[in-house]
Amino acid sequence: MRVLLVADWNANPGGTEAYVEWLRGGLRAAGDDVCLLTSSAGSAADGTADYVAFGTGRRAAQAILQIVNPFAVARVRDALDDFRPDVALVTLFAHHLSPAVLHALRGVPTVLSVTDYKCICPIGTKLLPDGSICRVRAGAVCHRLGCVSVPHWIRDRPRYALIRSGLPTVARVLACSRWVQRQLATEGIASEWLTLPVPAPAAGFRRSPSSRPSFLFVGRLEVEKGAATLLHAFPRVHEAVPSARLRMVGEGSQRRSLERLAASLGLDDAVDWTGRQDHGGVERELASAWALVAPSLWAEPLGLAALDAIVRGVPVLVSERGGLGEIVESGVSGLLFPNGDDRALAARMIDVATGRAFVDHAVPEDVVRHVADRHGIERHVGRLRGIFREVVEARQGATLQS
């Protein structure tokens, strides 16, 4: 089968970009011919994308291209002419490629995989200005609650009109978690739940927890990821267990302000900043960690970093609302706390640092096996290929009837 993957590639890539790379490898291993179409706003999959449309992070240009990106439309047409895909899978598109790609793919059976909120939320996080989770449907309320300016709200009217008109051209919509599935339903978008995969540990991976309590954060250093909540929690942890350490893996627009926050809290000697690392580097960090912390303020659509940790036997401390709360069994694979509650997070971290929780610094092996099987790449690829076959056969049947 010839599969065209269509995905934005942001300058600071996250879990969805990682998923697209894992999926591309998994589909090829299954015998499919796969091409990737993305934008030039980021690395274009480290230069490995087959089709690259112009994209930019400059706001003035982005304000126009997020409505209709003619370069993306042209590249989709090139891919249809050259590659002649049997099916297309679209993931991120609203940041750079624009909803126009859905219309350009009208002649190809298309599956939409939703891994964030951008198609139903103008700021993409479903977070209100006070940091609480938004529970209302997008519309004029987005301006009234202070999430977007009037010009932003007006600019988004045609973009979201194009998204709404593009969705009926999609054969199937897949949600990465039941939480996201429910959020889509509130906007009148029917979807199926198909959770995302993570790769198995490398052949040489071995857990070797450090001699002193070590906590690990992995993610984009942006507001919604809650790194500030973690830093505000850590002084209590450090006071209770002075040997505790925190390692921050990631990059983002908030890094400098977070470093200043850590300094103001007296944490310079207890917090290490490593910058962004590739998957192998993250795996090495996980080997020595007592626990991974995912303190997201937003309702995380899923939480691949937490899954990555669990399948490597590392307990996780995560915000309870969103996809993270679905993948973590409290007291078994990790501990939960209310989103944004630094006191509750500190208490969970102290439980781990003192040995009151996860005394062996490990998730039970049977739990690891279960999660690894549920989120294995081969299983995911098998289910997705089945969906591809169904949408292709449905399109062929409709063509014959007409």
N, C-alpha and C positions, 0 to 999 in steps of 0.2 A: 504494500500500500504506500502511496506517496502522500506524505503528511507535511503540511505547511504550518509551522509554528509562528504565530504573530504576537509580539510582545514588546512593549516599551522596555528600554534599558536605561534606568536612571543613573545619574552620575555617581550616586552613592547606593550601589545595588544592595538589595536585601533578600529576604527569603524567596520571593516569587522568582527573581532572576536565577537564584540557585536551583529552584524547582525546574525551571525551563531547561537549564543545562543538564540536570539529572534525567529529565524526561527525554531530551534529545538522545542521550546516550542509551537509555533503556529501550526506546523505540528502535534505534539502529541495531541494538543487540538482538531484538526480536525479529529483525529482518526487514524493517521498513526503510524506505528512502525518505529522509527527513531534511527539510530546509528551514532555516530560521530567517524571519524578516523582522527587523527592529529599526530603531532610530539611531541617529548619531549623537544624541544628547549625552550618552554615556560611552562605555568602552565597546559597544556593539558586540557583547560577549567576547571580550578580549580579542576583537578583530576576527572572530570566527563566523560571524553572521553572513549568510549568503546574499541577503538583500538588505541594504541600509538606506533608510529615508532620512532626509534632513530633519533634525530636531535640535532644540536649543533650550538652555536653562534661562535665557534672558527673558525677563518678564514681559517686555513690550511685544516681542515676537511671539512668545508663548501664548499670550492672550488671544492672538489671532489663530495660531496653529492648533490650539486646543479645540477650536470650533471645527475647522476643516483644515487638515494638513494636505495640501495638494501633492506634495512630494511623496507622502505615504500612499496616497491613492495611486499615483503613477507607479510606485514600486510594487504595489499589490498587483497591478495589471501586468507588470513585467514578470512577476512570479507566476501568474496564471498562464501567461503565454509561453514562458520558458520551461517551467517546472511541471505545469499541468497537474496540480494536486488532486487527489481523490477526495481529500477532506482537509479542513483547516481547523486548528485549535487556536483561539484567541484568548490571551490572558490580560495583562495590563494593556490599556490602549488610550486611556483618557488623559494621560499626562503629556504625551508627545505625538502619538500616531493619530489621535483624534477618532471620534465615533464614525468618521467618514469611511474608515476601513471596513466597518461592518457592512456598509452599503456596497463597497467595492467588491466584497466577497459574496455578493448575493447569488452568483451563479454556482457557488461551491457549497456542498454540505458543510456547515460550520457549527462547531461546538464552542461555547463561551465558558471559560473557567474563571469564576469570580473569587479572587483572593484578597480583595480589599474593599473599601467602601466608596471609592471614587465615583462609581457609576450611579450612586444614590445619595452622595453627600458632597457638596461643593468644596469642602476643605479636606475631604478624604479620610477623616479620622472619627467622625461622629462624636467629637468632643466639644463641649461648650466652653466659652471663654474662661469659666471658673474651674475648668479641669474635670467637671463631671460629665458623665456619659449622656449623650443626647438620646432622647426616647421619642422624638416626634418625627413625623414625615417631613422631608425636605420641601421647601417652598418659600413663600414670603417670610415665614418665621425665621429663616436663616439670617435675614437682615435684622429682623426685630430683636433677636437674641444676641446680636452683635458678632455673629460668626463671620459675616462678610459685609463689605461696604456696599452701598447702593450701586456704584459702577460695576463692581464684581458681580453682584446679583443680576444686574441687567445683562452683562456680558454672557453670563451662564445660561440665559434663557434659550438661545439657539443651540447651544451645546447640548443641553439636556433634552431639547426637543429632538435633536438628531439621535441621541442615545435611545429615546423612547421609540422613535420610528425605525431604528436599526435592530432593536431586539426581536421583532417579529420575523426578521430574516434569518435568525439563528435557530438551528434545529433543536439544540438542547442547551440548557444552562446548568452548570455544575457549581455547587457551593462547597468551599473547602471545609466547612464545619456546619453543624446544625444551627449554631448561633447565626452565622452569615445567612443560612437558608431562611431563618425566621426574619432577619432584617430585610432581605429581598422581598419576602412575602408582604411585609408592611407597605412596600412600594408597588405592590401588584405584580411582582415578578416571580413566576413559578420556577422552581429549580429543584435539582436532585442533589443529594449529599454524596460527595465523593472526596474523602479526606486525602491529603497530600502525603507523599512518601518522604523518607529520608534514607540516605545510603547506609549500608551496614558498616560496622567498624572496619578499618583497614586491617589487613592480615596480621600486622605486627602490633596492633593496639593492645596495651595492657594497662589496667588501672594501677596506679601507684600513688594513693593519696598522700599529700604532703604531711610532714610531722606536726605542723600547726594548722589551725583552722584556716581554710582558704576558700573564699567565695568568688565566683566568676560571673561577670556580666558579659553577654555577647549580643551585639545589636547596633543598630544605627543610633547615634547620639542625637536624637531628636526628642522634642517635648513629650510626644505620645508614648515613648518607650519607657518613661519613668525613671531615668537614671538619677534625676534630682531626688526623687523619693528614696532611692537606695542610699544616696549619700547622706541624706538627712537621718536615715535609720542607723547608719553605721557607727556614729559616735557612741550610741548606747551599747552596741555590740562590742566595740573596742574597749569601752569602760568595763564591761562585764568579763571580757576575755581579751586582755591586752595583746596576746600573741596573734589575734585574728588578722587576716589580710584580705584585701579585695583587689581583684584584677579586672580592669575595664578593657574589653576588646571591642573596638569599633571606632568609626569616625562619623562626623556629622556636624551640622551647623552649631550645635550646642557645646562642642568640646571645650572651647576656651572658657565659656562661662561655667561649665561644670568643674573644670580644673580650679577656677577661682573659688567656687563654692567649697570644694574639698579643702583648699588651703584655709579658707575662713573658718572651717569646722575643725581645724587642727589635724587634718588627716593626711598631710603630705607624706609622712613616713609609713602610712598604712595602706595607701592606695597606689597601685601601679597602672599606668596607661600604656597599652601596647599598640594602639592604632588598629586599623583593620587588618585581619589576617585571612589567608585562604583556608579552605576546609581542613587541610592537613594541619595548619597551625592551630586552628580551633580544637581539633582533636587532641593535639599535644597539651593544650591548656586543660581540657577536660580530664586528661589522665591523672592530673594531680589535684583537681578540685574536690573539695568536700561536698559542694553543692553548687548548682547553677541558679542564679537569681534572675527572674523575668518579671520586673516590677511595673509592667505596663499600666499607664493611666487609662488608655483607651481599652475598649473590649477587643483584645487581640483577635484578628480573624481566625488564626489557628495557633501559631507559635512553633515554628520549625526548630528554633534553637533549643527549646525545651525537649522536643522529641529527640533531637540529636543527642542530648545528654542522657535521656532515659535509656535509649538503646545501647548506650555505652556504660550503663550501670550507675550513672551519676544522679543522685536525688536532685529534685528541682523545687524551688520556692517561687510560686507564681501567683499573679493576680487572679482572683476567682471568677470574674465576669468575662465572658467572651470564650473564644475557642480554647484558651489555656485551661479553663475550668472543666472542659470536656475531656481533655487528654490526660489529665493528672488525677490519679486516685489518691485522695488525701491520706497520709499516713502510710501509704504503700509505695508510690513512686515519687511522692513529694508532699509538700505542705502548701495550703492555700491561705491567702489573706485578702482583705477587701482592697480593691483598686485604690491606689493613692494613700493608703493608711501606713505611714512610716513607722508608727509605734507597733502596729501589729506585725509588720515585716521584721522589725528589730527583734521582737519576741520570738518569731520563727527562726531567725538566724541564730539567736542565742541558744535555742533548743538544739540546733545542729552543732554549734560550736562547743557546747558543754556535754554533748553525748546523750542528752535526753531524747533526741530523735536521731535515727539512722546512726546508731553507735558504730556500725562497721563502715560508715560513709558510703554505703552502696545500696542500690535497689536490688531486691531479691531476684535471683537468676530466673525463676519461672515468670516473673513479671516482665523482665527484660525480654525474654523470648516471646511472650505474648504480644508486647508492644511492637517488637521488631517484625513479627509476622504480620500484624495488622497494618503496619506502615512500610512494608517492604516495597522496593521499587518494582520488582518483577510482578508482584500481585497488583499493584496500581496500574502498571502498563497493561497487564492482561485485561483488567476491567475497562480501561480506557479504550483499548483496541476493540473490545466488544461493542462499546458505544459507537465507535467510528464505523464499524461494519453495519450497525443498525441504521445510522443516519444515511450512509451511502446507499444501502438497499432501499430505504424509504424514498430517497430522491429518485432512484432508478424506477421504482414502482410507480411513483407519481408521474414520471416522464412517459412511461409506457401507457398509462391510463389516458394521458392527454393526447 
